Amino acid sequence: MQGSEIVNPADVARGTNQALSDLGYEQVRAIDEIESRMSLPDEATRLELPTTAPVLVHRVTGFTATDQPVRHTLNVLIGSKHVVLFERQKTMGN
């Protein structure tokens, strides 16, 4: 993965899942963690928020079929401007 587009902080045009798959690390499952907390000083500055503003921290860790972690993404969202929506569908056998 070293030197590939996947280690860049910029968006990956073809998608990170496809880039990982092309490198031989197909992501088959992920764990999402969402935390609500007050913004840190550097986050408040970057997001142009008051220092007492709440943020949502969204962490995603992706795994291969052998449970190898291959992706970790961290998103810091302005708490008053975002809604987190999950949609689940039942799959065969579940």
Secondary structure, DSSP 8 states (H G I E B T S, - for coil): -TTSGGGSSS--TT-HHHHHHHTT----EEEEEEEEEE--HHHHHHTT--TT-EEEEEEEEEE-TT--EEEEEEEEEEGGG----------TT-
